[in-house]
Amino acid sequence: MRYQQLFDRLKDANQLAYIPFVLLGDPTEDLSLQLIDTLVENGADALELGFAFSDPVADGPVIQTASLRPLANGFSVQKGFDLVAKVRAKYPDLPIGILTYANLVFAPGVEQFYHDAHQAGIDSVLIADCPVEERELFAQSAKSQSIDSVYIAPPDAELSSLKLIAENSQGYTYVLSRKGITGADNSQQETGTDLIDNLKHLGAPPLVQGFGISKPEHVLKAAQAGVDGIITGSAIVNLINEHYNTPDTMLDLVADYAKTMSNAAHNARHELNMTDSIEKGSHYVDSRNNQAATAGNGTAG
């Protein structure tokens, strides 16, 4: 319900959703909560939060490095749920998703994991190493706790897989910008309009693009492709990696970055509309002589 309300509101405003990702408990429990507050205060429309895991196969070196800190501090999945509960109490209407790995769901038992997720106020769970074809391992437990199951749509997916993703994803659909692992350094976007068009034709939930989205120009390309939102992860986590020993600096840099990317997401469609108007030419009246003129490429024709 929170995702639907969010995407309905943003659709009315002609905006993309900005969804940042951080690891729970990183660099410490207190700073993790401060980071989340900073992201929300600087324009996050929803949150994607991760549990530290010893073998995050879908993640690049930036998030792998960050995972070591909560693990070293003994920050468990249960402590993560407790932290999410604090976030939910502060932001009752904010969509909160968890991005995790199957081992962490199996460890306490699938039913227990989703029960704890529901108690914490989590809206969705995306299991990075669980393709839609393996959904029966978790889907029923998620449904019983009113947790949305989110699935990844990679750029090279067969149409049959996209159909399953569209039919079974809830809340939103995670669209990969490219194949490979997460990482701001590897930001070449491969996702074309065919993938987006296919998912829309199949009736998939709102499309949120991630992997390699780290700059405003990436957001503009995502908007041009036709997605409904973007996720940024490694760029934020990299700031934490570089400055966690100076928390005030870290929080300031994360605030500036979140504000920049949030503004990019909220303005991208408007920028594209303006560009289209200029390129196609818009009809206007020259008030100096009351004659109609045509604007093209920013100059009068």
C-alpha positions in Angstrom: 0.0 0.0 0.0 2.8 2.4 0.8 4.5 1.8 -2.5 1.2 2.3 -4.4 0.6 5.6 -2.6 4.1 6.7 -3.3 4.1 5.9 -7.0 0.6 7.4 -7.5 1.7 10.6 -5.9 4.9 10.8 -7.9 3.0 10.0 -11.1 0.7 12.9 -10.5 3.8 15.1 -10.0 5.5 13.7 -13.1 8.5 12.7 -11.0 10.7 9.7 -10.6 11.1 8.1 -7.1 14.5 8.4 -5.4 15.4 5.3 -3.4 18.8 5.3 -1.7 20.4 2.1 -0.4 22.6 1.7 2.8 23.6 -1.2 5.0 21.9 -1.4 8.3 24.3 -1.0 11.2 27.0 0.7 9.1 29.3 2.1 10.3 27.7 1.8 13.7 24.1 1.4 14.9 23.8 5.1 16.0 25.4 6.4 12.8 23.3 4.1 10.7 20.1 5.7 12.1 21.6 9.2 11.5 22.4 8.3 7.9 18.9 7.1 7.3 17.5 10.3 8.8 19.9 12.3 6.6 18.6 10.5 3.5 15.0 11.0 4.3 15.5 14.7 5.2 17.3 15.2 1.8 14.6 13.8 -0.5 14.5 10.0 -0.2 11.0 8.9 -1.3 11.6 5.3 0.0 14.5 3.3 1.5 16.2 0.1 0.4 18.2 -1.3 3.3 20.6 -4.2 3.4 21.8 -6.7 6.0 25.6 -7.2 6.1 26.5 -10.6 4.6 29.8 -12.4 4.4 29.4 -13.4 0.8 27.3 -10.7 -1.1 27.7 -12.2 -4.6 25.7 -9.5 -6.3 27.7 -6.7 -4.8 31.0 -5.1 -5.8 34.0 -4.2 -3.6 32.4 -1.0 -2.2 29.5 -2.8 -0.5 31.6 -5.8 0.3 34.0 -3.6 2.2 31.2 -1.9 4.0 29.7 -5.2 5.0 32.8 -6.0 7.1 32.0 -3.3 9.7 28.6 -4.5 10.9 29.8 -8.0 10.9 32.9 -7.1 12.9 30.6 -5.2 15.4 28.3 -8.3 15.8 25.4 -6.4 14.2 22.9 -9.2 13.6 19.9 -9.5 11.4 17.7 -9.2 14.5 19.4 -6.0 15.4 18.8 -4.8 11.9 15.1 -5.5 12.3 15.1 -3.6 15.6 16.7 -0.6 13.8 14.1 -0.7 11.0 11.4 -0.7 13.7 12.9 2.6 14.9 12.9 4.0 11.4 9.3 2.9 10.9 8.2 4.6 14.1 9.7 7.9 12.9 8.4 7.6 9.3 5.1 5.8 9.3 4.3 6.5 5.6 7.7 5.8 4.1 8.1 2.6 2.0 10.9 0.5 3.4 12.4 -2.4 1.5 15.0 -4.9 2.4 17.6 -6.2 -0.1 19.2 -9.4 1.3 20.5 -12.9 0.4 18.8 -16.2 0.7 21.2 -17.5 3.5 20.0 -14.8 5.8 16.4 -15.7 5.2 17.0 -19.4 5.7 19.1 -19.0 8.8 16.3 -18.2 11.3 13.7 -20.0 9.2 11.8 -18.5 6.3 8.6 -18.0 8.2 10.4 -16.5 11.2 12.3 -14.1 8.9 9.1 -12.7 7.3 7.3 -12.6 10.7 10.2 -10.4 12.0 10.1 -8.3 8.9 6.4 -7.7 9.3 6.9 -6.8 13.0 9.6 -4.3 12.0 7.3 -2.6 9.5 9.0 -3.6 6.3 7.1 -3.3 3.1 9.2 -5.5 0.7 11.9 -8.0 0.5 14.2 -8.5 -2.5 16.4 -11.6 -2.2 19.3 -10.8 -4.6 20.3 -14.4 -5.2 16.8 -15.8 -5.7 15.5 -15.5 -9.3 11.8 -15.4 -9.9 11.9 -19.1 -10.9 12.8 -20.0 -7.3 10.0 -17.8 -5.8 8.2 -20.7 -4.2 10.9 -21.0 -1.5 9.8 -17.7 0.0 6.6 -16.3 -1.7 4.0 -17.9 0.5 5.7 -16.9 3.7 6.0 -13.3 2.4 2.4 -13.2 1.4 1.2 -14.5 4.8 2.9 -11.6 6.4 1.8 -9.0 3.9 5.3 -8.4 2.6 5.8 -7.6 -1.0 8.2 -9.8 -3.0 10.4 -7.9 -5.4 12.3 -9.6 -8.2 15.1 -8.4 -10.4 14.7 -7.9 -14.2 18.1 -8.2 -15.8 18.7 -6.7 -19.3 19.3 -10.1 -20.9 16.2 -11.8 -19.5 14.1 -14.0 -21.7 10.5 -12.9 -22.3 9.3 -16.0 -20.4 11.3 -14.8 -17.3 10.0 -11.2 -17.7 6.5 -12.5 -17.7 7.1 -14.3 -14.4 8.7 -11.2 -13.0 5.8 -9.0 -14.1 3.2 -11.4 -12.7 5.0 -12.0 -9.3 6.8 -8.8 -8.4 4.9 -6.6 -5.9 5.5 -3.1 -4.8 7.9 -2.4 -7.6 10.1 -4.2 -10.1 13.9 -3.9 -9.8 15.3 -3.2 -13.3 19.1 -3.7 -13.7 20.9 -1.0 -15.6 23.4 -3.5 -16.7 24.7 -7.1 -16.1 27.3 -7.7 -13.4 27.7 -6.5 -9.8 26.9 -3.3 -8.0 29.4 -0.4 -8.2 29.4 3.2 -9.0 32.7 2.8 -11.0 31.0 0.4 -13.4 28.2 2.7 -14.5 27.8 1.9 -18.2 24.1 1.5 -18.6 22.9 -1.2 -21.0 19.2 -1.2 -20.3 17.3 -0.2 -23.5 13.7 0.6 -24.0 12.9 -2.9 -25.2 13.2 -4.3 -21.6 11.2 -1.4 -20.2 8.5 -1.6 -22.9 8.2 -5.4 -22.4 7.8 -5.1 -18.7 5.2 -2.4 -19.1 3.3 -4.4 -21.7 3.3 -7.3 -19.3 1.8 -5.2 -16.5 4.8 -5.2 -14.2 4.6 -3.0 -11.0 6.5 0.4 -11.2 10.0 0.0 -12.7 12.9 1.1 -10.5 16.3 1.1 -12.0 19.5 0.2 -10.1 23.1 -0.8 -10.5 25.5 1.9 -11.7 23.1 4.8 -11.1 25.4 7.3 -9.5 25.2 10.6 -11.3 22.4 13.0 -12.4 23.0 12.2 -16.0 22.3 8.5 -15.3 19.0 9.6 -13.8 18.1 11.5 -17.0 18.9 8.4 -19.1 16.7 6.3 -16.8 13.9 8.7 -17.2 14.4 8.7 -20.9 14.1 4.9 -20.9 10.8 5.2 -19.1 11.3 3.9 -15.6 9.4 5.1 -12.5 12.3 5.5 -10.1 16.0 5.0 -9.4 18.1 3.3 -6.7 21.5 4.6 -5.7 23.7 2.4 -3.5 27.4 2.1 -4.1 28.0 5.9 -4.5 26.5 6.5 -1.0 28.3 3.5 0.6 31.5 4.7 -0.9 31.2 8.0 0.9 30.6 6.1 4.1 33.7 3.9 3.4 35.8 7.0 2.9 34.6 9.1 5.8 33.2 6.9 8.5 36.0 8.0 10.9 34.8 11.6 10.5 31.0 11.3 11.0 30.1 15.0 10.6 31.9 15.1 7.3 30.3 11.8 6.2 26.8 13.0 7.1 27.3 16.3 5.3 28.6 14.6 2.1 25.8 12.1 2.1 23.2 14.9 2.6 24.6 16.8 -0.4 24.7 13.7 -2.5 21.1 12.6 -1.6 19.8 16.1 -2.3 21.6 16.2 -5.7 20.2 12.8 -6.7 16.7 13.5 -5.3 16.5 16.7 -7.3 17.7 14.9 -10.4 15.0 12.2 -9.9 12.2 14.7 -9.2 13.2 17.0 -12.1 14.3 14.5 -14.8 10.9 14.2 -16.6 10.4 17.9 -16.6 13.9 18.4 -18.1 13.1 15.8 -20.8 9.8 17.6 -21.6 11.6 20.9 -21.9 14.3 19.4 -24.1 11.6 17.8 -26.3 9.8 21.1 -26.6 13.0 22.9 -27.7 14.0 20.2 -30.1 10.6 19.9 -31.7 10.0 23.6 -31.7 7.2 25.3 -29.8 4.7 27.9 -31.1 4.7 31.2 -29.3 3.8 34.9 -29.9 6.5 37.5 -30.1 5.1 40.2 -27.9 7.1 42.9 -29.7 5.2 42.7 -32.9 2.4 40.3 -32.0 3.6 37.9 -34.7 3.7 34.1 -34.3 7.2 32.7 -34.2 8.8 29.3 -33.8 11.3 28.3 -31.2 13.8 25.7 -32.2 17.0 24.6 -30.5 16.7 27.5 -28.2 16.6 30.3 -30.8 13.9 32.0 -32.8 13.5 30.5 -36.3 
